[in-house]
Amino acid sequence: MSSEPPNPNRHADRLPGKLGELLDMGFERVEAPPVTTESVRLDKHTHKLSQFRPAMGTFISVTALHESETLAEEAIGRSFEEMERLVDLFNRWDQATPLAQLNERGVLRDSPPELVQVVTESLRYNQRSGGAFDVSVKPLVDMFIERLAEGDASPPNRAEVREALELVGSEHIEVRERTIAFKRAGMGITLDGIAKGHIVDRVSEVLQEHGVTSYLINAGGDIRSAGTKDNRLPWTVAVQDPLKRDNFPDVIELGDGAVATSGSYEIYFDRERLFHHVVSSKTGSSPRLSSSVSVLAPTTMAADALATAVFVMRPEAALRFVGKLPHCECLIIDAAGFQQRSKGWKSVKHTPS
């Protein structure tokens, strides 16, 4: 394998649809309908304002409750500005971003504080999960992307996987103050499993800074909420069906917290549907015991990273792992639809809103 990181964009004129979806997940900007806004007066003191925008390869919705419709709209606007700023830091497909420059050079000095923070947290989750969460799997993911971009939907052979695994391992990533460096040439990181969570948390912080205390943010399954949806009832959130049917496996209530879902149903790299966008840094293959994992956590970044980690683990080990984490719960759904829940996971039966 070349020490230069692959560049999937050089095949942009002939990318299969599924690969295009993967690029979207990596924060590539996409063509989408314009911004839409909905406003409802809940009572004489409260406006409920919702805005929908395309970003990070999905649709982002932010719903805010405030006594002033104008201030709610300003708060949401500021939060989306912060989102756009951060996407410009973490988009690994844009060669001008700090993350892309780090992957190209193997070292980045004077890194933006946000990048340092997310990489540092990534290393912490790697250690906490026993290596299940690992942002250094980029060489493995790039191997799959290169094959698919060239029209090869067959699985890689063992020698190819072993070669890519030589460049994988968070223990070879070093962070010192504002310098991030790889200890092995050819390494690279993908922050797809944690950066979106960090961005959603920052959107949450901006809303609060502008006086919004009740809100719901939904970034394609990475969800953060606070307060209530109508000054009375908690927010309700549906868990996506891995089989893409019309029913929801579960519905939960959210107060001040976050939930994120990781699933094998999103992107496959091969015709046999054995390799998908979640890859184990230990085996180089995609875990197949779970089809969907949802994690409740205090922050979206934690929920995002932990959902990926739990997906990589065996379900029994994952339940023990989450059970030891404060204020965290999980729901695991296998390929047959069988559900396993941590002890504190609580379901509701009514329709989400």
C-alpha positions in Angstrom: 0.0 0.0 0.0 1.2 3.5 -0.9 2.2 5.7 2.0 0.1 8.5 0.3 -3.5 8.4 1.6 -6.0 7.4 -1.2 -8.0 10.3 -2.7 -11.6 9.0 -3.5 -12.5 12.4 -5.0 -10.3 11.6 -8.0 -13.0 9.1 -9.0 -15.8 11.5 -8.3 -17.1 11.4 -11.9 -17.8 7.6 -11.6 -18.6 7.0 -8.0 -21.4 4.4 -7.4 -24.4 5.8 -5.5 -23.5 4.0 -2.3 -20.0 5.5 -2.3 -21.5 8.9 -2.8 -23.6 8.3 0.3 -20.4 7.4 2.2 -18.8 10.7 1.1 -21.8 12.5 2.4 -21.3 10.8 5.8 -17.8 12.2 5.8 -19.2 15.7 5.6 -19.0 16.2 1.9 -21.5 18.9 1.0 -24.5 17.7 -0.9 -27.2 19.3 -3.2 -30.4 19.6 -1.3 -33.6 21.7 -1.1 -33.3 25.2 0.5 -33.7 26.0 4.2 -37.2 25.6 5.5 -38.7 27.1 8.7 -41.8 26.3 10.6 -43.3 28.4 13.5 -46.1 27.5 15.9 -47.4 29.6 18.8 -47.8 27.1 21.7 -49.4 29.7 24.1 -49.3 33.4 24.7 -45.8 33.1 26.2 -44.1 30.5 23.9 -43.2 30.1 20.3 -42.0 26.8 18.8 -39.6 27.4 15.9 -38.2 24.6 13.7 -35.6 25.0 11.0 -34.4 22.3 8.6 -31.2 22.5 6.6 -28.9 20.1 4.6 -25.5 19.6 6.2 -23.1 16.8 6.9 -24.6 14.5 4.3 -28.1 14.6 5.9 -30.8 16.9 7.0 -30.4 18.8 10.2 -33.4 20.0 12.2 -33.3 22.3 15.1 -36.4 23.0 17.1 -36.4 25.7 19.8 -38.9 27.0 22.3 -38.7 30.7 23.3 -41.0 33.5 24.3 -39.7 35.5 21.3 -40.0 34.1 17.8 -37.4 36.6 16.6 -34.8 35.6 19.3 -35.5 31.9 18.6 -34.8 32.4 14.9 -31.6 34.3 15.7 -30.4 31.5 18.1 -31.1 28.8 15.5 -29.3 30.9 12.8 -26.2 31.3 15.0 -26.2 27.6 15.8 -26.1 26.7 12.2 -23.3 29.2 11.6 -21.3 27.4 14.2 -22.1 24.1 12.6 -20.9 25.3 9.2 -17.7 26.6 10.8 -16.9 23.2 12.4 -17.8 21.2 9.3 -15.1 23.2 7.5 -12.6 21.9 10.1 -13.7 18.3 10.1 -14.5 17.6 6.5 -11.8 15.0 5.6 -12.7 15.1 1.9 -11.8 18.8 1.4 -8.0 18.9 1.1 -7.9 22.5 2.5 -9.3 21.5 5.9 -7.0 20.9 9.0 -8.1 17.2 9.2 -7.3 16.6 5.5 -3.9 18.3 6.0 -3.1 16.2 9.0 -3.9 13.0 7.1 -1.8 14.1 4.1 1.3 15.3 6.1 1.1 13.0 9.1 1.7 15.9 11.4 -0.2 19.2 12.1 1.2 21.9 14.2 -0.9 24.8 15.5 -4.0 22.6 15.1 -7.3 24.3 15.8 -8.4 23.7 19.4 -11.6 21.9 18.2 -9.5 19.4 16.3 -7.2 18.8 19.2 -10.2 18.4 21.5 -11.9 15.8 19.3 -8.8 13.8 18.6 -7.9 13.8 22.3 -11.4 12.6 23.2 -11.1 10.0 20.4 -8.0 8.6 22.1 -9.8 8.6 25.5 -12.7 6.6 24.1 -10.3 4.2 22.4 -8.7 3.4 25.7 -12.0 3.3 27.6 -13.5 0.9 25.1 -10.4 -1.4 24.9 -9.8 -0.4 21.3 -13.3 -0.9 20.0 -13.6 2.8 19.1 -10.6 3.7 16.9 -10.4 6.7 14.6 -7.2 5.3 12.9 -9.2 2.9 10.8 -9.0 5.3 7.8 -6.6 3.1 5.8 -9.0 0.2 6.1 -12.0 2.4 5.0 -9.9 3.9 2.2 -9.1 0.4 0.9 -12.8 -0.4 0.6 -13.5 3.0 -1.0 -10.7 2.6 -3.6 -12.0 -0.8 -4.6 -15.6 0.4 -4.9 -14.6 3.5 -6.8 -12.8 1.3 -9.3 -15.9 -0.9 -9.7 -14.7 -3.8 -7.6 -17.4 -4.9 -5.2 -15.6 -8.1 -4.1 -14.2 -8.3 -0.6 -10.5 -7.7 -0.1 -8.2 -10.6 0.4 -6.4 -11.3 3.7 -3.1 -9.9 2.5 -4.7 -6.6 1.6 -6.4 -6.4 5.0 -3.2 -7.2 6.9 -1.3 -4.5 4.9 -3.9 -1.9 5.9 -3.9 -3.1 9.5 -0.2 -2.2 9.7 -1.3 1.5 9.5 -4.0 1.2 12.2 -3.7 1.8 15.9 -4.6 4.8 18.0 -1.6 4.1 20.2 0.4 5.5 17.2 -1.3 8.9 17.4 0.3 11.6 19.5 -1.2 14.8 20.8 1.1 17.4 22.4 -0.5 20.8 23.1 -1.6 21.9 19.6 0.5 19.4 17.6 -1.1 16.1 16.4 1.3 13.6 14.8 1.2 10.0 13.5 4.1 7.7 14.4 3.8 5.7 11.3 3.9 7.0 7.7 0.7 6.4 5.8 -1.6 6.6 8.8 -4.7 8.6 8.8 -7.8 9.2 10.9 -11.5 9.5 10.2 -13.6 11.4 12.7 -16.9 10.4 11.2 -17.8 8.5 14.4 -17.3 11.3 16.8 -17.1 14.7 15.0 -20.8 15.0 14.2 -21.5 14.4 17.9 -19.1 17.2 18.8 -20.8 19.5 16.3 -24.2 18.8 17.7 -23.0 19.5 21.2 -21.7 22.9 20.0 -25.0 23.7 18.4 -26.6 22.9 21.8 -24.2 25.2 23.5 -24.9 28.1 21.1 -28.6 27.7 21.6 -28.2 27.9 25.4 -25.9 30.9 25.0 -28.7 32.7 23.2 -31.3 31.9 26.0 -32.9 28.8 24.5 -33.4 26.2 27.3 -35.9 23.9 25.5 -34.8 22.4 22.2 -34.3 19.3 20.1 -31.5 18.9 17.6 -31.6 16.0 15.1 -28.5 15.5 12.9 -29.4 12.3 11.0 -29.8 10.2 14.1 -27.4 12.1 16.4 -29.9 13.8 18.7 -29.5 16.3 21.6 -32.3 17.8 23.6 -33.0 19.9 26.7 -36.1 20.9 28.5 -39.5 19.9 27.1 -41.3 20.0 23.7 -44.2 22.1 24.8 -43.3 23.4 28.3 -44.9 20.2 29.7 -44.1 16.9 28.0 -40.6 15.4 27.3 -39.2 15.1 23.8 -39.9 11.7 22.2 -37.5 10.0 19.8 -37.9 6.9 17.6 -35.1 4.4 17.0 -34.7 3.7 13.3 -35.6 0.3 12.0 -32.5 -1.5 10.7 -34.7 -3.4 8.2 -36.1 -0.1 6.9 -39.7 -1.1 7.5 -42.4 1.4 8.5 -42.4 0.5 12.2 -39.9 1.7 14.9 -38.2 -0.8 17.1 -38.5 1.5 20.1 -39.4 5.0 21.2 -37.8 6.8 24.1 -38.2 10.0 26.0 -35.4 12.6 26.2 -34.9 15.4 28.7 -31.4 16.9 29.0 -29.2 14.4 27.1 -28.4 12.8 23.8 -28.8 9.6 21.8 -26.9 8.3 18.8 -27.5 5.3 16.6 -24.9 3.3 14.6 -26.1 0.7 12.1 -24.8 -1.7 9.5 -27.8 -0.8 7.3 -26.3 2.5 6.1 -23.5 1.7 3.7 -22.0 -1.6 2.3 -18.8 -1.9 0.4 -19.3 -5.3 -1.2 -22.0 -7.2 -3.0 -22.1 -9.9 -0.3 -22.9 -7.1 2.3 -20.2 -8.3 4.6 -18.2 -5.1 4.8 -19.8 -1.8 5.9 -18.8 1.6 7.2 -18.1 0.3 10.8 -14.8 -1.5 10.8 -12.9 -3.2 13.6 -9.4 -2.0 14.1 -8.4 -5.4 15.5 -9.7 -7.7 12.7 -10.0 -5.3 9.8 -13.5 -6.6 9.1 -17.0 -5.3 9.8 -18.8 -6.6 12.9 -21.9 -8.6 12.0 -23.5 -9.6 15.3 -25.5 -6.3 15.6 -27.5 -4.5 12.9 -28.2 -1.4 15.0 -26.9 0.1 18.3 -28.4 3.2 20.1 -26.7 4.8 23.0 -28.0 7.3 25.5 -25.4 9.6 27.0 -25.0 13.0 28.6 -23.5 14.5 25.4 -23.9 13.7 21.7 -20.1 13.2 21.3 -20.2 10.5 24.0 -23.3 8.9 22.5 -21.7 9.0 19.0 -18.4 7.4 20.0 -20.0 4.9 22.3 -22.5 3.7 19.7 -19.6 2.9 17.4 -17.7 1.1 20.2 -20.7 -0.9 21.2 -21.4 -1.9 17.6 -17.9 -3.3 17.3 -18.1 -5.3 20.6 -19.9 -8.5 21.2 -23.4 -7.7 22.6 -22.8 -9.3 25.9 -19.5 -7.5 26.5 -21.1 -4.3 25.2 -23.9 -4.5 27.8 -21.3 -5.0 30.6 -19.3 -2.1 29.2 -22.2 0.4 29.1 -23.4 -0.8 32.5 -20.2 0.5 34.1 -20.5 4.0 32.5 -22.4 6.7 34.5 -25.6 8.0 32.9 -25.3 5.8 29.8 -27.7 3.2 28.4 -27.9 1.2 25.2 -30.2 -0.7 22.9 -28.7 -3.4 20.7 -30.6 -5.0 17.8 -29.3 -8.0 16.0 -29.8 -9.1 12.3 -32.9 -11.0 13.3 -34.4 -8.1 15.1 -33.8 -9.4 18.6 -33.3 -6.6 21.1 -31.1 -6.4 24.1 -31.2 -3.4 26.5 -29.0 -2.2 29.3 -30.8 -2.2 32.7 -31.6 1.5 32.7 -32.9 1.8 29.1 -36.5 2.9 29.3 -39.0 2.7 26.4 -42.3 4.4 25.8 -45.1 3.2 23.6 -46.6 6.4 22.1 -45.8 7.8 18.7 -42.7 10.2 18.6 -43.0 13.8 17.8 
